[in-house]
Amino acid sequence: MAIEMVTQNKKAYHDYFIEETVEAGIVLTGAEVKSLRAGKANLKDSYVRIKDAEAFLVNTHISPYAQADSFSKAEPDRTRKLLLHKKEIERFIGKARVKGYTIIPTKIYFKDGKAKVEIALAKGKTFYDKRDTLFNYLGAFFRN
């Protein structure tokens, strides 16, 4: 299982407590796959919306592939469908209904040639939680 990392949402680990993660497939066009292989993706401010028992990736920016013709170029910030089992979606719906929880993407990568996204059930951190995370990081940095 060769895994090729495309992008990672590092800010998610600073802003949220990550409770649980799941791997999902993404429905993409051919030009978007080429753009992902070139590393032209950004997960900043993106989230997962569940509607009618289907999961969608919202606000994920995948830059248009430069060599693609104008017909195959897709909108960079379009909503993309995620491929998950129905039971996984239902489990996430039940947990996300609890106050303070949200579903966010943490990574986009290629696994065995297929584009995957890791989505996480996350709970927002307060200001002092973020500060504590930062101090723990800096403390480990200065100890080494």
N, C-alpha and C positions, 0 to 999 in steps of 0.2 A: 504494500500500500504506500505508494509514493505520494507525499503531500507537498504541494507547492503553494506557499502562502502568497496571497495577492495583497490583502490589506487587513489591518487590525484596528479595532476601535479602542484605543488605549484610554481615552477619556471616560469610557463606560466604566472601567475599573476604578476610576477616581470618583465618579459621580454616583455609583450604585454599588450595593451589595449584590453580588451574583449568587443566586440561589441554586439554579439548575440550568443546564445547557442541553440543547438538542441540535443535531445536524439535519439540515434540510436542503433539498435541491432547489434551484432557481430556474424559472422559465425565462430564457434569454434569446435574443436574435443572434445570428451569426457574427455580425459586426460587434456586438457587445461582448461576445466570447473573445474575439481577437483583442479588443480593448482591455479586457480583464487580464489576458495573458501578458499584455504590455504593462500591467500594473496601474492602469488609469481608473481607479475607483476610490471612493471616499464614503465612509460610513458616518461621518459627523452629522448629528441631528436626525439620524434615521431611526425608524422604529417599525414594529410589526403590528399590523391591524388585522383583526379577525372579523370577517363579515360572511354571513351565510355559510358557516362551517368551512370556510376557506381562509387561508392565511396569505397576506400580501405584505411585501416589503415596500415601505413608503419613504420617500426623500433620500434614497440612496443614489449618489451621483456616479454614473459610469460615463466617462467622457466619450464622445463620438470617435470612432476609429477613423483616422485621417485618410487612409487609402480606400475607404468604402465609398460607393457611389451614393448620391443623394437619396435614392429610393430605399436603400437598406439602412440608412442612419436613423436611429431611434432617438426619441426625446431623452436627454441625459438623466433627468430626474423623474422619469415615469414610474408608476407603481408596477411592481413585478410580482407575479404569483409565486408562492413558495410551495414546494411539493412535500407534504407531510401526510402521515397516516391520520385517519379520522380520529382515532383514539388519542393520538398525541395532541391534536388540536383541541379536543374536548378537555383533556387534562390541563392544558395551558389556559383555556377559557376559565375553568373552575378556579385555578390559582390566581389568575390575573384579576379576577373580580374582587379580590381582597384589597382593601384600601392601601394605596401606596405602592402597589406592584405594577410593573409594566413589562412589556416584552420588547427586547432590543437585540439588534444584531451585534455580535462581537468580532466576528472574523469572516472573511471571504477567502476561499482557497480552492485549489483543484485537488481532487482525490481520484486517482485512477482515470484522469482525463476528464472528469465531470466537475462542473462548477458547483460548489457547495457553500452554504452559509451556516454559521453557527449562531443560533439564536438563544437568548438567555432570559429566564425569568428573573427580574431584578427589582430590588426595593431601593428607593432613593435614599441617599445619605443626607444627613443634616450638615450644617456648616462645621460643627465641631468634629463630626465623624471624618469629614474630608481633611481637616487640619491634622487629626490623629494619624490618618493614612500617610499624609505628607511627612510628618515627623518620624514615623516608623521607617519610611523610605530613606529619608536623609540620615537617620541614625545608622541604618545598615550601610549606607554609602560611606560615611565617615569612619565607621569601625574597620572597614577593609582597607 
